Amino acid sequence: MAIPRCEQSWSSIPDDIALQIASFLEAADVCSLGSCSRFWREICVSDFLWMVLAKRRWQMMDSSASGGSSLFSMVTDGLHEGAAQEVPTEAMLGSKEFYIHKHRSIAHSVSTIIKFVERCTQNESIEVGYYLKAVEDLHSCRLSFKDVQLFLFARRCSVLLNLVGLHYALIWLKILPQEIMEALHNNGVSDREVFVSWFKLGRWFYGFRLHDEHRSHKISLLGLVMNKDDKVLRVLNRGAVHEVIRVYITPVKAKPAESSSLAGTAN
């Protein structure tokens, strides 16, 4: 005897259960799911679903808890001053449209910071003052950790940009080291290395100042997160202050910052 087939269409799933299933996906997966059937298309354009995705990505507060902040104001928060982008009026924005505009504004802001880092990189090295400005710019743009993973932990980015995103996530966002290590590993950049070189004023010795001291450490992104050398992280975080007069970061594939040209300018 043939065994009867028990088939159940997706449309028989209660809407609230379907919304909960879709809410576990990333935005790109939700868009793909919406092309599967009419039922899922209706689910995947839900304002509720896209608000859940937005809150999860950007840790947004409800308007009642954030002093009445609106979707429109949150879209414009991510835009740099003078950015040539057309932002729709608040009445035109649904949750999905808000998510798209917020994503685009973040992408625009990050691209500006990336160009700044590339412009300030000389001989494949970047001076710590420019490096710290890039980190602070990420903070002013209110990037989430998901944004950092998407735009700065990608393999197409240089290790300097990876490091800027790592520093921001660790110091400003206070992301747990385990989460950062997992993100670095998933993006295939955890083993990338940099030289961090700094120059200190020479000590006084019987009325004479000795030559400036130079130190250089090679460390991987994973090593920084695992706190294998917290001295390097402290130097990066403090920058060139007090006795430390210069700090340079250089990708390992390039010549380290202690090359003769840099050493000559330090003395």
N, C-alpha and C positions, 0 to 999 in steps of 0.2 A: 504494500500500500504506500502510495506516495505521501511523503511528509508535507503537510501544508506549510506554505511559506507565510511567515508573519512579518508583514512589512508595515512600517510606520513612517509616514511622511514627516519632513521637518516642520511642516506647518502645524502639526498636531502638538508641538512643544509649546508650552505656555510662554507668552511673550517675556514675562519676567525672568524665566529660566534662560531663555535665549539671550536676553540682554546680559545676564550674569556670565554666560559662556563667552560672549563677545568681549566683555570688559576685561578678560584676562589676556587679550591679544594686544599686539602693538598696532599703531595706527595703520601702517602699511598692510598688515594682515587683515585688519577690519575692512579695508578697501577691497582686498582680494575676496574676502568672504562675501561681501555685498554683491559680487558679480556671479555668485553661484545660483541664485534663484530669486524669484520675486519676494518670497518670504524673508530671506536674509537681506535683500536690498532694503526692505522697509525697516528691518531691525537696525541695520548698519548706518542709516541716516538719522537715527534717533538723537535728538538733542541731549537726552539724558546720557546716552552712551558716550557721546563726544565730550560732555562735561566731565564724566568720570575719567576719560583718557587725559584730558587737560589737567585735572586736579592731580592725577597720579604723576604726570610728567613734571609739572611746575609747582606742585605742592601749594596750590592756590587755596585761600581761605574763602568761605562763603562771604557774600557781600555784607551780611549783617555783622560778621566778625571782623571785617577789615575796613570799617569806617565807611561802608557804602561804596566800595570800589566796584566798578562795573567792568563788563567784558571789554568795552571800548577802551577804557583807560588802561587795561592790562595789555591790550594789543599795542598801544602807543608807547608803553613803558620800554619795550625792547628796541625801539628805533633810535638810532643816533640822531643828534640834532642835525638838521639839514638833509636827512636822507630823502632821496627823491622817490617816495613810494606813495601810492594813492591808498588812503585808509578810508573804508566806507563808514557811513554814519552808524551810530549805535543801533538804531532801529533795524538796520539791514543785516546785522550780525546774528546768525544762529551759532550754536555751539561748535558745529563743524567748521563754519566759516571762521570763527574765532581761532580755532586750533590751527587752521591753515595759515591765517595771517600772523599769528604768534610765531609759528614755525618759520615763516619767511622773514619776519623781522629779526628773529634770533640769528638766522642764517646770514642776513645782511650785516648784522653787528659783528658776528664772528669773522666774516670775510674781511671786514675793515681791520680788525685786530690782527688777522693773519698777514695782511699786507703791511701793517705796521712792523710786525716782527721781521718779515722778510726785508723790509727797507732798512731796518736797524742792524741787520746781520752783516758784518764785515769780515772778510776772510773766513767765512763760515762760523764766526764766533759772535756772540751777543754780549754786550756789557750789561751788568746786573741791573742798572737803573732802568734801562729799556725793558728788560725782562720783567721787573716788578711792576712797571707801568702796565704791561700787557695783562698781568695777573689782576691788577686792580680794575682794569677796564672790563674784564670778565665779570667781576663783582658788580660793577656799576650797571652792567647789562642784565643782571639777575639770572645768569645761566643756571639751569638745573644740572644735576649730575648726569641725567640722560642726555642733555645737550652736549656736555663735555665728552661723553662717550661717542656720540654721533659725529661731532665736528672736529674734535681735537685728538681723540685716541685712535682715529682711523690710520691705517698703514700708509695711506697716501700722504699723510702729514709728516713733516720732519720731526726728528726726535726733540728739537727745541720746542715745537708746538705741543708735542706729547707732554713735555716737562711742564710747560705753562699750565696745561689743563690739570696735570697731576697736582701741582702746587696749589692751584685754586681749590680743587676738590678736597685736598687734605687740610689746608689751613683755613680757608674761608667757609667751605660747606661743612667741614667736620665729618666727612664721610669716613666710615670705619675702614681701617687698612685692608681688612679682608675683602670688602666690597670693591675697593680700588684694585687690589691684586687680581681679583676675578675678572674685572673689566679689562685690565691690561692684557691678561692672558687670552681672553676671548677675542680681543682685537689683534692678537699676535705681535704686540709691541713690548712685552714685559722685559725682554732681554736686550733691548736697545740701551746703549751706554753713552755717557757724556763725560767729558773732563770738566771739572769745576776748579778753576785756578784763581787764587787770590794773592794779592801783594800787601804786605804789612810794612809799616814804617819801621826802619831799623832802630834798634834799641840804643839808648845812650850808654856809653862806656867811657868813664873817666873824662867826661866833657866832650867826647866825640860821638857823633851819630854813626852807627855801623850801617852797612849797606842794607837796602830794603830786603826783607825776607820774601821768598816766593814759595808757595805751596800749591800742589796740584793733586787732586784725587780723581780717580776714574771709578764711576759707579753706575750701575744699571738702574733703570726706572723701578724695577722690582726691589732692588736693594734699598733705594730711598724710602719706599713705602714700608718695607720691613724694618726700617730704622737701623740698618746695619751700620750706618755712619751718620749719626745725628749731627756731627760737626758740620758736614756738608749742608744739611738742611738748615741749620742755624745760620750759616754764612749766606745761603741763598735768601733766607727770610729777612735777615738784617740788612743785607746789601753792603755798600761801601760806606761804612761809618767808623768813626773813631780811628783806631789804629789800622783798620783794613781800608786801604785807599783805592783798590781796584779789584773787581771780581768779574771774571769772564766765564761763559759757558760755551763749550765747543763739542760738537758731535765727535765721537771716537773715530769715525771714518776720516775726519779731517785732522790736520796737524793740531796738536794740543796748544792751548793758549800760552804755554811757556816758551813758545818760539822766540828766536832772538829779537824779532821786531817788537814783540810785546815787552820782553824783558828790558830792551833798550829804553822804551818809553817809560818804564816803571822806575828806573833808577834816576 
